[in-house]
Amino acid sequence: MRLYEGDLYWSQTVAKPLRFDKLAAASHTRVLIAGGGVTGNLCAYVLSSAGMDVMVAERGRLGRGSSLANTGLLQYSSDKMLSEFMDDLGVEPALRFYQMCLEAMDHLTAIDQILPGPTDYRLRDSIYYASTPDYIGPLQREYHCLDQHHFPVEWLSREQLRNQYRLDKPAALRTWHDADVNPYRFIQALACKNQQQGVRYFECTELDLGHIQANQVFTRDGWPITFEHLILTTGYSRFYAPARERIIAYRTYAFCSEPLSQDLWKDEAMIWETGRPYLYLRTTADRRIIAGGLDEDPAAAEPGSGNIPAKAEAIASQVKGLFPHLDIKIAHAWSGLFCGTTDGLPIIGPDPKQPNIFYLLGYEGNGMCYSMAGALILKDYIEGKFNPYQTIVRVDR
Ligand SMILES: Cc1cc2nc3c(=O)[nH]c(=O)nc-3n(C[C@H](O)[C@H](O)[C@H](O)COP(=O)(O)OP(=O)(O)OC[C@H]3O[C@@H](n4cnc5c(N)ncnc54)[C@H](O)[C@@H]3O)c2cc1C
C-alpha cells in the first residue's frame, strides 16, 4: 500500500534538502536505525547525544515517508482519552502513559531549541471540543481526570468558547504544552544536528528486513552491516509479525489552504473534536490552515488519488462550518495511510525473540510524541536501565 498520494505541502517548504550517499561498502555500527523519518531522526538524536555510534539507513530520501504527509500537530493528549485508558488499563498505568506523553512534549520543545535551521515549531494550545451535547459528559469526566492529576487542562463553557475562540460548540478542553511544527523542516534540522554529533546517514539504502541475522543485515545491494542493536523505525511501511495483529490501517485526508487575510481565532490554537472520525486543524506561520480528517477503511477508499479533491472540499466545508467568516481556498490536498492499534498504544521495545532488535512504531495520531518517548525508552534499554514507561508500550504486552 502506498504511504500517501496527492499534492503534499511540506515538500515545497525546503528548497535544498540534505543529500546523503548510498552505502557502498561493508560496515559496522553500534546502533543501526532502519528508516530516516521523524522517528529515526529523533532516535538518532537521543542515542548520539548519549555518545553512541549510530548509523541511519533510509531506503529513499530522509523525511519523505509518512513524515511528509504528517500535519504536524504535537499534543500530549492521545486520540484515546485518559479516562478511557483508565477504564482499559487501570488508573496507574493510564496516568503513567499520559505522563510519558507530557514529558515527551517537553523533550520535543527542548530539542527544537538547540536545532540549527528553521523548523516552524510553535508552542500552541489545543482546543478539544465536544462535537455534540452527548459528548459533554465524557468530556467533563476527562477534564476531572486530567485536572485531578495535575495535567495542564482548563474547562471552556459554550459561552467561553464562543467569546474567546468564535467556536459555537457545547464545551471544550483547553490543554497546553502542545506545539505545531513543519515536520519536514524539523527532520532536516535534526539530521543536520545529528551529523554534527557523528551520526552516519545513508540514503537510497534499503535494508533487507525480511532476513535479519543475529548481528547483521544486508542492504538490497548486498552490503553487510554488522550491529550490536538494530532499531526499526520504518513507520507504516512494514507490518512486523509480533505487532501485526494489533494494527488497524485507515486512509486519512488533509489539505493546506492558501494564506488567509482574515482574522483567524484566538492564539491560532490547534483544534480537534470528540467525534470520530475527527476533524482537526491548525495554522501555519504564513497564515494557512492545515486540516484533516474523514478517516476511512483503506479497502473502502477508491484506488488512486481521484477522490482527494472531493475529500479535501468536504474537510474544508467542515472548517467553514466552524468559522464561516473564513474564505478558504485549497492549495494542496493529499491522502495518507494511517495506522492505529487495537489498544490505542504505540509499539515500542525489543523483539520478544531477539532482544537486540527494537521496534519504535509510533502508531496512532500522536505519532511524533510517541516517537520522542520511544527514543528515550530505547536509549534506556540499550544502556541497561529500567524506564518507567517501557512496560506499557512493550511489543508483547
Ligand atoms: C495525513 C497524516 C497526518 C498525520 N498527522 C500527524 C500529526 O499531526 N501528528 C503526529 O504526531 N502524527 C501524525 N501522523 C502520523 C505520522 O505521520 C507518523 O506518526 C510519523 O510521520 C511516522 O514517522 P516515521 O518516521 O515513524 O515513519 P516514516 O516517516 O514513514 O519513516 C519511515 C522511513 O523508513 C523508511 N524505510 C522503510 N523500509 C525501509 C527499509 N527496509 N530500509 C530502509 N529504510 C526503510 C521509509 O522510506 C521511510 O522514510 C499523520 C499521518 C498522516 C498520514
Ligand as a Chemical Component Dictionary entry (heavy atoms), coordinates in Angstrom:
data_LIG
# 
_chem_comp.id                   LIG 
_chem_comp.type                 NON-POLYMER 
_chem_comp.pdbx_formal_charge   0 
_chem_comp.three_letter_code    LIG 
# 
loop_
_chem_comp_atom.comp_id 
_chem_comp_atom.atom_id 
_chem_comp_atom.alt_atom_id 
_chem_comp_atom.type_symbol 
_chem_comp_atom.charge 
_chem_comp_atom.model_Cartn_x 
_chem_comp_atom.model_Cartn_y 
_chem_comp_atom.model_Cartn_z 
_chem_comp_atom.pdbx_ordinal 
LIG C1  C1  C 0 -2.184 12.623 6.784  1  
LIG C2  C2  C 0 -1.438 12.296 8.038  2  
LIG C3  C3  C 0 -1.407 13.220 9.067  3  
LIG C4  C4  C 0 -0.716 12.941 10.231 4  
LIG N1  N1  N 0 -0.673 13.897 11.195 5  
LIG C5  C5  C 0 0.023  13.699 12.319 6  
LIG C6  C6  C 0 0.128  14.728 13.297 7  
LIG O1  O1  O 0 -0.438 15.801 13.144 8  
LIG N2  N2  N 0 0.883  14.493 14.403 9  
LIG C7  C7  C 0 1.543  13.313 14.596 10 
LIG O2  O2  O 0 2.218  13.143 15.609 11 
LIG N3  N3  N 0 1.457  12.296 13.679 12 
LIG C8  C8  C 0 0.713  12.479 12.550 13 
LIG N4  N4  N 0 0.633  11.489 11.608 14 
LIG C9  C9  C 0 1.331  10.256 11.853 15 
LIG C10 C10 C 0 2.784  10.491 11.459 16 
LIG O3  O3  O 0 2.898  10.728 10.091 17 
LIG C11 C11 C 0 3.627  9.377  11.763 18 
LIG O4  O4  O 0 3.494  9.014  13.110 19 
LIG C12 C12 C 0 5.090  9.736  11.555 20 
LIG O5  O5  O 0 5.319  10.531 10.449 21 
LIG C13 C13 C 0 5.802  8.490  11.352 22 
LIG O6  O6  O 0 7.152  8.803  11.186 23 
LIG P1  P1  P 0 8.122  7.611  10.996 24 
LIG O7  O7  O 0 9.474  8.196  10.933 25 
LIG O8  O8  O 0 7.843  6.589  12.029 26 
LIG O9  O9  O 0 7.677  6.995  9.607  27 
LIG P2  P2  P 0 8.072  7.471  8.132  28 
LIG O10 O10 O 0 8.104  8.932  8.009  29 
LIG O11 O11 O 0 7.214  6.711  7.189  30 
LIG O12 O12 O 0 9.567  6.979  8.033  31 
LIG C14 C14 C 0 9.898  5.616  7.880  32 
LIG C15 C15 C 0 11.033 5.553  6.891  33 
LIG O13 O13 O 0 11.502 4.212  6.817  34 
LIG C16 C16 C 0 11.959 4.020  5.506  35 
LIG N5  N5  N 0 12.066 2.564  5.278  36 
LIG C17 C17 C 0 11.055 1.672  5.180  37 
LIG N6  N6  N 0 11.542 0.442  4.963  38 
LIG C18 C18 C 0 12.896 0.548  4.948  39 
LIG C19 C19 C 0 13.959 -0.386 4.759  40 
LIG N7  N7  N 0 13.716 -1.686 4.539  41 
LIG N8  N8  N 0 15.236 0.070  4.790  42 
LIG C20 C20 C 0 15.492 1.401  4.982  43 
LIG N9  N9  N 0 14.518 2.312  5.157  44 
LIG C21 C21 C 0 13.233 1.910  5.135  45 
LIG C22 C22 C 0 10.909 4.701  4.650  46 
LIG O14 O14 O 0 11.396 5.017  3.375  47 
LIG C23 C23 C 0 10.599 5.946  5.496  48 
LIG O15 O15 O 0 11.321 7.090  5.084  49 
LIG C24 C24 C 0 -0.049 11.719 10.406 50 
LIG C25 C25 C 0 -0.073 10.795 9.378  51 
LIG C26 C26 C 0 -0.744 11.072 8.210  52 
LIG C27 C27 C 0 -0.736 10.067 7.102  53 
# 
loop_
_chem_comp_bond.comp_id 
_chem_comp_bond.atom_id_1 
_chem_comp_bond.atom_id_2 
_chem_comp_bond.value_order 
_chem_comp_bond.pdbx_ordinal 
LIG C1  C2  SING 1  
LIG C2  C3  SING 2  
LIG C2  C26 DOUB 3  
LIG C3  C4  DOUB 4  
LIG C4  N1  SING 5  
LIG C4  C24 SING 6  
LIG N1  C5  DOUB 7  
LIG C5  C6  SING 8  
LIG C5  C8  SING 9  
LIG C6  O1  DOUB 10 
LIG C6  N2  SING 11 
LIG N2  C7  SING 12 
LIG C7  O2  DOUB 13 
LIG C7  N3  SING 14 
LIG N3  C8  DOUB 15 
LIG C8  N4  SING 16 
LIG N4  C9  SING 17 
LIG N4  C24 SING 18 
LIG C9  C10 SING 19 
LIG C10 O3  SING 20 
LIG C10 C11 SING 21 
LIG C11 O4  SING 22 
LIG C11 C12 SING 23 
LIG C12 O5  SING 24 
LIG C12 C13 SING 25 
LIG C13 O6  SING 26 
LIG O6  P1  SING 27 
LIG P1  O7  DOUB 28 
LIG P1  O8  SING 29 
LIG P1  O9  SING 30 
LIG O9  P2  SING 31 
LIG P2  O10 DOUB 32 
LIG P2  O11 SING 33 
LIG P2  O12 SING 34 
LIG O12 C14 SING 35 
LIG C14 C15 SING 36 
LIG C15 O13 SING 37 
LIG C15 C23 SING 38 
LIG O13 C16 SING 39 
LIG C16 N5  SING 40 
LIG C16 C22 SING 41 
LIG N5  C17 SING 42 
LIG N5  C21 SING 43 
LIG C17 N6  DOUB 44 
LIG N6  C18 SING 45 
LIG C18 C19 SING 46 
LIG C18 C21 DOUB 47 
LIG C19 N7  SING 48 
LIG C19 N8  DOUB 49 
LIG N8  C20 SING 50 
LIG C20 N9  DOUB 51 
LIG N9  C21 SING 52 
LIG C22 O14 SING 53 
LIG C22 C23 SING 54 
LIG C23 O15 SING 55 
LIG C24 C25 DOUB 56 
LIG C25 C26 SING 57 
LIG C26 C27 SING 58 
# 
